[in-house]
């Protein structure tokens, strides 16, 4: 815990001069230890309480697969994504110009009601609600084999301050560069069409939903290395997502819940299948799901959530389903 606090202090110091980017750290936890956590400790270890905040970038750096998740909400000003100490770039003297995507890929989904833009090295990508952008690793080799850098500057912008965009961000380490790609639900000119799966589930099982696979291999023409990302929208009357639940064993997932009306809440179920715990989440909160944990949730009102994953397996359906009668 002391080490984690020291890392957090170091990271906050490294971005303190900018004041618009906040970074929090989560350490990896052994499932046998999690069995003994109280509610406060569960939340400290796995929950991101504040994801969206006006004119700020809020990030959580998880030691699970070095996965980063969080949000950028530009309202009255542009927000620039910055490098920070824990990425390890500033201490490597062979890196002439440290930047966030030097050794990472990133997925961005606009989960707000307003339109916004993501500028990558000055090129503007306009994202409407539920549209995504994949941005590849920046340090790459050109056709001649010369190492070059791209995707050095990522800036977030809203079209209308009264109806701002809300950009949910996931990032994973990457060993190869793939091109930047814009993904939409309708596949209009200049974009790729999302792989839409649904409706899934049944009314009787209270889990009717549609799954939009935005940043996965069957949606993108190429890439990504590890990152997969999409959006699931529950139908009115549905309360459960990912039911029956499953574990992956080979990858983590981060969940971000939104479109939940004020006064409503979500019970996120995590833990080993025979040793589950529930964590209550409010609108626009996120939670990390480790490789060893199941993940499912029920809400007091139907909702939408964004899932993002990274790890050893790259196929969306690579998972281990847990029969509901086996859950304890």
NUMAR-965337 format. One line per field, with one value per residue (C-alpha): x, y, z. Coordinates in nm, 2 decimals. Example, Ala and Ser with C-alpha at 12.3 -4.5 7.8 and 13.67 -1.06 7.14 Angstrom:
BEGIN
c1: [1.23; 1.37]
c2: [-0.45; -0.11]
c3: [0.78; 0.71]
***
This chain:
BEGIN
c1: [0.00; 0.29; 0.45; 0.12; 0.08; 0.43; 0.36; 0.04; 0.22; 0.49; 0.24; 0.04; 0.36; 0.45; 0.13; 0.06; 0.18; -0.09; -0.37; -0.61; -0.48; -0.52; -0.37; -0.46; -0.30; -0.45; -0.23; -0.30; -0.46; -0.46; -0.81; -0.75; -0.68; -0.99; -1.20; -1.13; -1.18; -1.45; -1.66; -1.42; -1.12; -1.30; -1.38; -1.02; -0.87; -1.11; -1.35; -1.28; -1.52; -1.48; -1.43; -1.58; -1.52; -1.55; -1.22; -1.02; -0.87; -0.90; -0.71; -0.66; -0.33; -0.40; -0.12; -0.34; -0.19; -0.07; -0.42; -0.52; -0.89; -1.06; -1.23; -1.17; -1.45; -1.35; -1.61; -1.45; -1.11; -0.92; -0.76; -0.42; -0.32; 0.01; 0.29; 0.34; 0.62; 0.48; 0.48; 0.86; 0.94; 1.11; 1.37; 1.47; 1.74; 1.73; 1.38; 1.43; 1.06; 0.84; 0.47; 0.17; 0.13; 0.50; 0.45; 0.07; -0.25; -0.57; -0.94; -1.18; -1.56; -1.78; -2.03; -2.18; -2.48; -2.28; -2.04; -1.67; -1.34; -1.02; -0.71; -0.43; -0.11; -0.34; -0.58; -0.93; -1.17; -1.53; -1.70; -2.07; -2.24; -2.14; -1.87; -1.51; -1.16; -0.87; -0.52; -0.22; 0.12; 0.33; 0.68; 0.70; 0.91; 0.84; 0.86; 1.24; 1.28; 1.36; 1.22; 0.99; 0.73; 0.37; 0.05; 0.26; -0.02; -0.38; -0.62; -0.99; -1.24; -1.62; -1.83; -2.07; -1.98; -2.35; -2.36; -2.01; -1.87; -1.75; -1.46; -1.41; -1.05; -0.89; -0.52; -0.30; 0.07; 0.14; 0.43; 0.32; 0.18; -0.17; -0.33; -0.57; -0.93; -1.27; -1.56; -1.93; -2.26; -2.37; -2.03; -2.07; -1.81; -1.46; -1.54; -1.56; -1.89; -1.91; -1.98; -2.33; -2.45; -2.80; -3.05; -2.89; -3.06; -3.43; -3.71; -3.76; -3.40; -3.41; -3.09; -3.20; -2.92; -2.74; -2.36; -2.17; -1.82; -1.63; -1.26; -1.22; -1.06; -1.39; -1.46; -1.12; -0.94; -0.62; -0.52; -0.53; -0.25; -0.43; -0.70; -1.07; -1.35; -1.72; -2.05; -2.35; -2.70; -2.96; -3.32; -3.60; -3.70; -3.36; -3.15; -2.87; -2.56; -2.32; -2.55; -2.46; -2.13; -1.79; -1.42; -1.14; -0.83; -0.62; -0.74; -0.88; -1.18; -1.27; -1.64; -1.78; -2.15; -2.35; -2.69; -2.82; -3.08; -3.03; -3.14; -3.07; -2.78; -2.60; -2.48; -2.16; -2.08; -1.71; -1.48; -1.41; -1.72; -1.76; -1.65; -1.84; -1.86; -2.09; -1.99; -2.26; -2.19; -2.35; -2.38; -2.04; -1.83; -1.59; -1.45; -1.16; -1.23; -0.92; -0.84; -0.96; -1.29; -1.63; -1.82; -2.19; -2.42; -2.78; -2.94; -3.24; -3.29; -3.17; -2.84; -2.55; -2.19; -1.86; -1.63; -1.26; -1.02; -0.66; -0.43; -0.32; -0.63; -0.74; -1.07; -1.39; -1.55; -1.25; -1.41; -1.51; -1.88; -1.99; -2.33; -2.56; -2.63; -2.25; -2.22; -2.17]
c2: [0.00; 0.24; 0.17; 0.24; 0.57; 0.66; 0.58; 0.78; 1.08; 1.06; 1.05; 1.34; 1.54; 1.46; 1.60; 1.86; 2.15; 2.08; 2.04; 1.91; 1.54; 1.33; 0.98; 0.72; 0.38; 0.04; -0.25; -0.61; -0.82; -1.19; -1.35; -1.51; -1.16; -1.02; -1.27; -1.07; -0.71; -0.49; -0.26; 0.03; -0.18; -0.34; 0.01; 0.13; -0.16; -0.19; 0.11; 0.44; 0.67; 0.98; 0.92; 1.23; 1.58; 1.91; 2.02; 1.73; 1.40; 1.14; 0.81; 0.50; 0.30; -0.06; -0.31; -0.57; -0.59; -0.22; -0.13; 0.24; 0.35; 0.68; 0.98; 1.31; 1.57; 1.90; 2.17; 2.52; 2.42; 2.16; 1.88; 1.73; 1.37; 1.38; 1.14; 1.06; 0.90; 0.55; 0.49; 0.46; 0.68; 0.97; 0.75; 0.58; 0.82; 0.66; 0.80; 1.15; 1.26; 1.08; 1.08; 0.88; 0.65; 0.58; 0.22; 0.20; 0.18; 0.35; 0.32; 0.62; 0.61; 0.92; 0.83; 1.18; 1.33; 1.60; 1.58; 1.62; 1.59; 1.40; 1.55; 1.32; 1.50; 1.78; 1.56; 1.59; 1.30; 1.41; 1.16; 1.17; 0.98; 0.61; 0.65; 0.53; 0.60; 0.35; 0.51; 0.29; 0.28; 0.58; 0.44; 0.25; 0.15; 0.30; 0.10; 0.14; 0.00; 0.34; 0.41; 0.71; 0.86; 0.95; 0.99; 1.21; 1.46; 1.36; 1.65; 1.63; 1.90; 1.95; 2.11; 2.27; 2.36; 2.34; 1.98; 1.85; 1.52; 1.27; 1.06; 0.72; 0.60; 0.26; 0.20; -0.11; -0.17; -0.26; -0.42; -0.31; 0.00; -0.01; 0.28; 0.52; 0.42; 0.59; 0.35; 0.44; 0.24; 0.32; 0.29; 0.62; 0.75; 0.77; 0.53; 0.16; 0.00; -0.15; -0.52; -0.51; -0.82; -0.85; -0.85; -1.09; -1.25; -1.29; -1.11; -1.41; -1.40; -1.02; -0.98; -0.85; -0.63; -0.52; -0.54; -0.30; -0.43; -0.12; -0.19; -0.56; -0.75; -0.82; -0.44; -0.30; -0.37; -0.42; -0.43; -0.38; -0.56; -0.63; -0.39; -0.47; -0.23; -0.20; -0.09; -0.29; -0.13; -0.30; -0.30; -0.15; -0.41; -0.58; -0.57; -0.82; -0.79; -1.08; -1.34; -1.62; -1.47; -1.58; -1.55; -1.52; -1.63; -1.48; -1.12; -0.84; -0.62; -0.27; -0.18; 0.18; 0.22; 0.52; 0.64; 0.55; 0.80; 0.99; 0.80; 0.45; 0.22; -0.09; -0.40; -0.52; -0.88; -0.98; -1.24; -1.61; -1.80; -1.97; -1.66; -1.37; -1.01; -0.73; -0.36; -0.09; 0.16; 0.49; 0.65; 0.72; 0.50; 0.23; -0.09; -0.33; -0.70; -0.91; -1.22; -1.45; -1.27; -1.32; -1.01; -0.94; -0.67; -0.60; -0.25; -0.09; 0.06; -0.04; 0.11; 0.12; 0.01; 0.01; -0.29; -0.28; -0.57; -0.66; -0.96; -1.29; -1.37; -1.16; -1.32; -1.17; -1.50; -1.66; -1.70; -1.96; -1.95; -2.02; -2.19; -1.98; -2.27; -2.29; -1.93; -1.88]
c3: [0.00; 0.09; -0.25; -0.43; -0.25; -0.34; -0.71; -0.70; -0.54; -0.81; -1.09; -0.96; -0.92; -1.28; -1.42; -1.15; -1.37; -1.62; -1.36; -1.63; -1.62; -1.30; -1.27; -1.01; -0.95; -0.88; -0.76; -0.86; -0.59; -0.51; -0.52; -0.17; -0.03; -0.20; 0.00; 0.31; 0.18; 0.32; 0.10; 0.14; 0.04; -0.26; -0.39; -0.34; -0.52; -0.82; -0.86; -1.05; -0.87; -1.09; -1.46; -1.62; -1.49; -1.67; -1.84; -1.70; -1.81; -1.53; -1.57; -1.37; -1.43; -1.34; -1.27; -1.43; -1.78; -1.74; -1.86; -1.85; -1.84; -1.78; -1.93; -2.10; -2.08; -2.26; -2.20; -2.22; -2.34; -2.53; -2.33; -2.43; -2.33; -2.15; -2.08; -1.71; -1.50; -1.46; -1.84; -1.80; -2.10; -1.91; -1.75; -2.07; -2.20; -2.55; -2.60; -2.74; -2.71; -2.45; -2.53; -2.42; -2.72; -2.78; -2.67; -2.64; -2.85; -2.75; -2.80; -2.75; -2.74; -2.72; -2.46; -2.42; -2.59; -2.77; -3.06; -3.01; -3.19; -3.13; -3.30; -3.36; -3.47; -3.59; -3.79; -3.67; -3.62; -3.54; -3.31; -3.25; -2.96; -2.96; -3.22; -3.16; -3.26; -3.26; -3.24; -3.28; -3.12; -3.21; -3.23; -3.55; -3.85; -4.20; -4.52; -4.53; -4.18; -4.02; -3.68; -3.67; -3.44; -3.50; -3.29; -3.06; -2.98; -2.89; -2.81; -2.71; -2.80; -2.77; -3.04; -2.79; -2.43; -2.34; -2.47; -2.43; -2.56; -2.30; -2.43; -2.25; -2.29; -2.28; -2.35; -2.36; -2.43; -2.80; -2.98; -3.33; -3.50; -3.66; -3.84; -3.68; -3.77; -3.71; -3.63; -3.65; -3.62; -3.97; -4.15; -4.33; -4.57; -4.42; -4.13; -4.06; -3.96; -3.62; -3.58; -3.43; -3.25; -3.12; -2.98; -2.74; -2.44; -2.37; -2.19; -1.96; -1.85; -1.81; -2.02; -2.35; -2.50; -2.82; -2.84; -3.05; -3.12; -3.21; -3.16; -3.23; -3.51; -3.69; -3.70; -3.78; -4.11; -3.92; -3.55; -3.27; -3.09; -2.75; -2.70; -2.76; -2.69; -2.74; -2.61; -2.48; -2.45; -2.24; -2.36; -2.15; -1.89; -1.89; -1.57; -1.63; -1.84; -1.90; -1.76; -1.74; -1.63; -1.74; -1.67; -1.92; -1.73; -2.01; -2.01; -1.79; -1.86; -1.74; -1.73; -1.75; -1.67; -1.80; -1.91; -1.57; -1.44; -1.12; -0.82; -0.98; -0.92; -1.04; -0.85; -1.02; -0.93; -0.92; -0.76; -0.82; -0.92; -0.58; -0.38; -0.53; -0.41; -0.52; -0.56; -0.60; -0.87; -0.98; -1.32; -1.49; -1.27; -1.38; -1.23; -1.31; -1.35; -1.31; -1.51; -1.23; -1.17; -1.31; -1.42; -1.44; -1.32; -1.25; -1.24; -1.08; -1.42; -1.77; -1.86; -2.11; -2.05; -2.23; -2.20; -2.27; -2.25; -2.30; -2.23; -2.39; -2.58; -2.88; -2.98; -2.85; -2.76; -2.59; -2.25; -1.98; -1.91; -1.55; -1.52; -1.30; -1.06; -0.99; -0.86; -0.49]
***
